[in-house]
Amino acid sequence: MDQGRGVKKEFESKPERSRRRGRPRWRWWEDLEKDLREIRVKRWQQKAVDRVQWAFVIKAAKAKRAVRLRSN
């Protein structure tokens, strides 16, 4: 390989920054999907588009959360 090629330079270079240590952070939609799985909601992306269906999902989530808070 030619020493001046950009690909070779990138391949042999060392990264300036390293990744953070530890477990990767949760993204908001991963947390959302976990909560929706708990209340057994399927196809939540389609329901989020329809306001009426999404309102039912939100109402169920609030009820589940209220039960969880009362039990603690």
Protein Blocks (a to p, Z undefined) as FASTA:
>chain_A
ZZkbmklmmmmpccfbdcdedjddddfklmmmmmmmmnopghklmmmmpmklmmmmmmmm
mmmmmmmmmmZZ
